[in-house]
């Protein structure tokens, strides 16, 4: 029986990781929010050099929603899931490829791709497994990094205009 629970836990954690990618790409912010604990460490330091720290998840979701609204499309691939479970804590590692497209003012489309892996931490809660730490490890990029900076800039401008 314990082995069945381990399989069920592993599948549930992979589903959380897949909901992370699906929520982003579908712009389904309710789904994306279900992935996380109320406070989550979002570690993007391999990409943006900002030290990781615990953040209020609802705030991060609102910010990502604004940024991703500025992108024409995204597509996040996760594969080769490796899950380690110790009681109510788990670690999930998965290879990733994240594509981002931005519609330029002149009608052309700029693309930026990140390659690497996620090394995430999970906590078993009353509502199932939740991600309590998301660590993106970018090992290679292709295309125009400005895509992400421009999406952030546009989101900031739009937010200021709506204030």
Phi and psi in degrees as GROMACS dihedral restraints (atoms count N, CA, C in turn):
[ dihedral_restraints ]
;  ai    aj    ak    al  type     phi  dphi    fc
    3     4     5     6     1   -59.6    20    10
    4     5     6     7     1   -35.4    20    10
    6     7     8     9     1   -65.1    20    10
    7     8     9    10     1   -38.7    20    10
    9    10    11    12     1   -62.9    20    10
   10    11    12    13     1   -40.8    20    10
   12    13    14    15     1   -63.2    20    10
   13    14    15    16     1   -38.1    20    10
   15    16    17    18     1   -63.6    20    10
   16    17    18    19     1   -43.0    20    10
   18    19    20    21     1   -63.7    20    10
   19    20    21    22     1   -46.0    20    10
   21    22    23    24     1   -60.6    20    10
   22    23    24    25     1   -43.0    20    10
   24    25    26    27     1   -62.3    20    10
   25    26    27    28     1   -44.2    20    10
   27    28    29    30     1   -60.6    20    10
   28    29    30    31     1   -46.5    20    10
   30    31    32    33     1   -63.6    20    10
   31    32    33    34     1   -38.4    20    10
   33    34    35    36     1   -64.9    20    10
   34    35    36    37     1   -39.1    20    10
   36    37    38    39     1   -69.2    20    10
   37    38    39    40     1   -41.4    20    10
   39    40    41    42     1   -61.6    20    10
   40    41    42    43     1   -38.7    20    10
   42    43    44    45     1   -62.4    20    10
   43    44    45    46     1   -39.6    20    10
   45    46    47    48     1   -61.6    20    10
   46    47    48    49     1   -45.0    20    10
   48    49    50    51     1   -62.9    20    10
   49    50    51    52     1   -41.6    20    10
   51    52    53    54     1   -66.4    20    10
   52    53    54    55     1   -36.7    20    10
   54    55    56    57     1   -65.6    20    10
   55    56    57    58     1   -29.9    20    10
   57    58    59    60     1   -57.9    20    10
   58    59    60    61     1   -53.1    20    10
   60    61    62    63     1   -68.0    20    10
   61    62    63    64     1   -45.0    20    10
   63    64    65    66     1   -63.7    20    10
   64    65    66    67     1   -42.8    20    10
   66    67    68    69     1   -59.6    20    10
   67    68    69    70     1   -43.8    20    10
   69    70    71    72     1   -62.1    20    10
   70    71    72    73     1   -51.5    20    10
   72    73    74    75     1   -70.5    20    10
   73    74    75    76     1   -32.7    20    10
   75    76    77    78     1   -87.0    20    10
   76    77    78    79     1    -3.9    20    10
   78    79    80    81     1    55.7    20    10
   79    80    81    82     1    36.8    20    10
   81    82    83    84     1   -96.6    20    10
   82    83    84    85     1    86.4    20    10
   84    85    86    87     1   -72.9    20    10
   85    86    87    88     1   -24.0    20    10
   87    88    89    90     1   -67.6    20    10
   88    89    90    91     1   -45.2    20    10
   90    91    92    93     1   -62.3    20    10
   91    92    93    94     1   -46.7    20    10
   93    94    95    96     1   -60.5    20    10
   94    95    96    97     1   -38.3    20    10
   96    97    98    99     1   -63.8    20    10
   97    98    99   100     1   -33.2    20    10
   99   100   101   102     1   -66.3    20    10
  100   101   102   103     1   -15.1    20    10
  102   103   104   105     1   -70.3    20    10
  103   104   105   106     1   -30.8    20    10
  105   106   107   108     1  -109.4    20    10
  106   107   108   109     1   157.5    20    10
  108   109   110   111     1   -71.3    20    10
  109   110   111   112     1   170.4    20    10
  111   112   113   114     1   -64.9    20    10
  112   113   114   115     1   -31.8    20    10
  114   115   116   117     1  -123.5    20    10
  115   116   117   118     1   129.2    20    10
  117   118   119   120     1  -134.7    20    10
  118   119   120   121     1   144.2    20    10
  120   121   122   123     1   -86.2    20    10
  121   122   123   124     1   117.9    20    10
  123   124   125   126     1  -105.4    20    10
  124   125   126   127     1   106.2    20    10
  126   127   128   129     1  -107.2    20    10
  127   128   129   130     1   100.2    20    10
  129   130   131   132     1  -109.8    20    10
  130   131   132   133     1    17.8    20    10
  132   133   134   135     1   -61.2    20    10
  133   134   135   136     1   -26.5    20    10
  135   136   137   138     1   -69.2    20    10
  136   137   138   139     1   -18.7    20    10
  138   139   140   141     1  -104.9    20    10
  139   140   141   142     1   -42.8    20    10
  141   142   143   144     1  -112.8    20    10
  142   143   144   145     1     0.8    20    10
  144   145   146   147     1    60.0    20    10
  145   146   147   148     1    18.2    20    10
  147   148   149   150     1   -90.8    20    10
  148   149   150   151     1   124.9    20    10
  150   151   152   153     1   -59.8    20    10
  151   152   153   154     1   138.8    20    10
  153   154   155   156     1   -70.1    20    10
  154   155   156   157     1   149.2    20    10
  156   157   158   159     1  -158.2    20    10
  157   158   159   160     1   156.4    20    10
  159   160   161   162     1   -65.0    20    10
  160   161   162   163     1   136.7    20    10
  162   163   164   165     1  -131.9    20    10
  163   164   165   166     1   152.5    20    10
  165   166   167   168     1   -67.2    20    10
  166   167   168   169     1   119.4    20    10
  168   169   170   171     1   -60.9    20    10
  169   170   171   172     1   -40.9    20    10
  171   172   173   174     1   -59.0    20    10
  172   173   174   175     1   -37.2    20    10
  174   175   176   177     1   -65.7    20    10
  175   176   177   178     1   -42.4    20    10
  177   178   179   180     1   -65.0    20    10
  178   179   180   181     1   -41.3    20    10
  180   181   182   183     1   -61.0    20    10
  181   182   183   184     1   -45.1    20    10
  183   184   185   186     1   -60.9    20    10
  184   185   186   187     1   -42.0    20    10
  186   187   188   189     1   -65.5    20    10
  187   188   189   190     1   -44.1    20    10
  189   190   191   192     1   -64.5    20    10
  190   191   192   193     1   -37.9    20    10
  192   193   194   195     1   -60.4    20    10
  193   194   195   196     1   -41.6    20    10
  195   196   197   198     1   -66.1    20    10
  196   197   198   199     1   -43.3    20    10
  198   199   200   201     1   -67.8    20    10
  199   200   201   202     1   -46.8    20    10
  201   202   203   204     1   -68.4    20    10
  202   203   204   205     1   -23.9    20    10
  204   205   206   207     1   -63.8    20    10
  205   206   207   208     1   -22.9    20    10
  207   208   209   210     1   -86.4    20    10
  208   209   210   211     1   -11.6    20    10
  210   211   212   213     1   -91.8    20    10
  211   212   213   214     1   142.4    20    10
  213   214   215   216     1   -65.9    20    10
  214   215   216   217     1   -42.6    20    10
  216   217   218   219     1  -164.0    20    10
  217   218   219   220     1   160.9    20    10
  219   220   221   222     1  -141.3    20    10
  220   221   222   223     1   160.1    20    10
  222   223   224   225     1  -151.0    20    10
  223   224   225   226     1   117.0    20    10
  225   226   227   228     1  -107.8    20    10
  226   227   228   229     1   125.1    20    10
  228   229   230   231     1  -109.1    20    10
  229   230   231   232     1   132.9    20    10
  231   232   233   234     1  -125.0    20    10
  232   233   234   235     1   136.5    20    10
  234   235   236   237     1  -152.9    20    10
  235   236   237   238     1   172.8    20    10
  237   238   239   240     1    54.7    20    10
  238   239   240   241     1    49.0    20    10
  240   241   242   243     1   -63.3    20    10
  241   242   243   244     1   129.8    20    10
  243   244   245   246     1  -123.1    20    10
  244   245   246   247     1   116.9    20    10
  246   247   248   249     1  -117.5    20    10
  247   248   249   250     1   130.7    20    10
  249   250   251   252     1  -121.8    20    10
  250   251   252   253     1   126.0    20    10
  252   253   254   255     1  -119.2    20    10
  253   254   255   256     1   131.0    20    10
  255   256   257   258     1  -132.9    20    10
  256   257   258   259     1    95.8    20    10
  258   259   260   261     1    66.0    20    10
  259   260   261   262     1  -121.6    20    10
  261   262   263   264     1   -95.7    20    10
  262   263   264   265     1    12.9    20    10
  264   265   266   267     1  -123.1    20    10
  265   266   267   268     1   148.5    20    10
  267   268   269   270     1  -149.4    20    10
  268   269   270   271     1   161.4    20    10
  270   271   272   273     1  -128.3    20    10
  271   272   273   274     1   134.7    20    10
  273   274   275   276     1  -127.4    20    10
  274   275   276   277     1   124.4    20    10
  276   277   278   279     1  -116.3    20    10
  277   278   279   280     1   133.8    20    10
  279   280   281   282     1  -147.2    20    10
  280   281   282   283     1   138.0    20    10
  282   283   284   285     1   -65.7    20    10
  283   284   285   286     1   147.2    20    10
  285   286   287   288     1  -140.4    20    10
  286   287   288   289     1   154.6    20    10
  288   289   290   291     1  -139.1    20    10
  289   290   291   292     1   125.3    20    10
  291   292   293   294     1  -124.3    20    10
  292   293   294   295     1   116.4    20    10
  294   295   296   297     1   -99.7    20    10
  295   296   297   298     1   138.0    20    10
  297   298   299   300     1  -135.7    20    10
  298   299   300   301     1   129.5    20    10
  300   301   302   303     1  -121.4    20    10
  301   302   303   304     1   139.5    20    10
  303   304   305   306     1  -127.1    20    10
  304   305   306   307     1   129.1    20    10
  306   307   308   309     1   -79.7    20    10
  307   308   309   310     1   119.8    20    10
  309   310   311   312     1   -80.6    20    10
  310   311   312   313     1   162.2    20    10
  312   313   314   315     1   -59.9    20    10
  313   314   315   316     1   -30.0    20    10
  315   316   317   318     1   -86.1    20    10
  316   317   318   319     1     4.8    20    10
  318   319   320   321     1    92.8    20    10
  319   320   321   322     1   -10.7    20    10
  321   322   323   324     1   -77.5    20    10
  322   323   324   325     1   168.5    20    10
  324   325   326   327     1  -121.5    20    10
  325   326   327   328     1   125.7    20    10
  327   328   329   330     1   -97.6    20    10
  328   329   330   331     1   146.8    20    10
  330   331   332   333     1  -127.1    20    10
  331   332   333   334     1   143.1    20    10
  333   334   335   336     1  -138.7    20    10
  334   335   336   337     1   128.1    20    10
  336   337   338   339     1  -122.0    20    10
  337   338   339   340     1   134.0    20    10
  339   340   341   342     1  -110.4    20    10
  340   341   342   343     1   139.6    20    10
  342   343   344   345     1  -122.6    20    10
  343   344   345   346     1   148.4    20    10
  345   346   347   348     1   158.7    20    10
  346   347   348   349     1  -138.4    20    10
  348   349   350   351     1  -154.0    20    10
  349   350   351   352     1   155.2    20    10
  351   352   353   354     1   -98.7    20    10
  352   353   354   355     1   140.9    20    10
  354   355   356   357     1  -128.8    20    10
  355   356   357   358     1    91.1    20    10
  357   358   359   360     1  -107.0    20    10
  358   359   360   361     1   152.9    20    10
  360   361   362   363     1  -113.1    20    10
  361   362   363   364     1   142.8    20    10
  363   364   365   366     1  -128.3    20    10
  364   365   366   367     1   154.3    20    10
  366   367   368   369     1  -131.6    20    10
  367   368   369   370     1   132.4    20    10
  369   370   371   372     1   -77.3    20    10
  370   371   372   373     1   125.6    20    10
  372   373   374   375     1  -121.1    20    10
  373   374   375   376     1   176.6    20    10
  375   376   377   378     1   -62.5    20    10
  376   377   378   379     1   -20.8    20    10
  378   379   380   381     1  -104.8    20    10
  379   380   381   382     1    23.6    20    10
  381   382   383   384     1    94.8    20    10
  382   383   384   385     1  -171.5    20    10
  384   385   386   387     1   -71.8    20    10
  385   386   387   388     1   135.6    20    10
  387   388   389   390     1  -131.6    20    10
  388   389   390   391     1   146.5    20    10
  390   391   392   393     1   -78.8    20    10
  391   392   393   394     1   125.6    20    10
  393   394   395   396     1  -108.8    20    10
  394   395   396   397     1   -12.5    20    10
  396   397   398   399     1  -149.5    20    10
  397   398   399   400     1   124.2    20    10
  399   400   401   402     1  -112.3    20    10
  400   401   402   403     1   119.8    20    10
  402   403   404   405     1  -122.4    20    10
  403   404   405   406     1   112.7    20    10
  405   406   407   408     1   -90.7    20    10
  406   407   408   409     1   128.7    20    10
  408   409   410   411     1  -119.0    20    10
  409   410   411   412     1   100.8    20    10
  411   412   413   414     1   -86.0    20    10
  412   413   414   415     1   124.4    20    10
  414   415   416   417     1  -108.9    20    10
  415   416   417   418     1   -18.1    20    10
  417   418   419   420     1  -161.0    20    10
  418   419   420   421     1   149.8    20    10
  420   421   422   423     1  -134.8    20    10
  421   422   423   424     1   158.4    20    10
  423   424   425   426     1  -137.7    20    10
  424   425   426   427     1   151.9    20    10
  426   427   428   429     1    90.2    20    10
  427   428   429   430     1  -153.5    20    10
  429   430   431   432     1  -102.5    20    10
  430   431   432   433     1   101.5    20    10
  432   433   434   435     1   -58.0    20    10
  433   434   435   436     1   -25.6    20    10
  435   436   437   438     1   -58.4    20    10
  436   437   438   439     1   -21.3    20    10
  438   439   440   441     1   -53.3    20    10
  439   440   441   442     1   -48.1    20    10
  441   442   443   444     1   -71.0    20    10
  442   443   444   445     1   -40.8    20    10
  444   445   446   447     1   -63.0    20    10
  445   446   447   448     1   -40.7    20    10
  447   448   449   450     1   -68.9    20    10
  448   449   450   451     1   -38.8    20    10
  450   451   452   453     1   -62.3    20    10
  451   452   453   454     1   -41.8    20    10
  453   454   455   456     1   -63.8    20    10
  454   455   456   457     1   -43.9    20    10
  456   457   458   459     1   -61.7    20    10
  457   458   459   460     1   -46.5    20    10
  459   460   461   462     1   -62.2    20    10
  460   461   462   463     1   -40.8    20    10
  462   463   464   465     1   -62.9    20    10
  463   464   465   466     1   -39.4    20    10
  465   466   467   468     1   -65.3    20    10
  466   467   468   469     1   -44.8    20    10
  468   469   470   471     1   -61.2    20    10
  469   470   471   472     1   -46.8    20    10
  471   472   473   474     1   -62.0    20    10
  472   473   474   475     1   -40.1    20    10
  474   475   476   477     1   -64.5    20    10
  475   476   477   478     1   -42.6    20    10
  477   478   479   480     1   -65.9    20    10
  478   479   480   481     1   -38.0    20    10
  480   481   482   483     1   -65.9    20    10
  481   482   483   484     1   -32.2    20    10
  483   484   485   486     1   -87.9    20    10
  484   485   486   487     1    -4.0    20    10
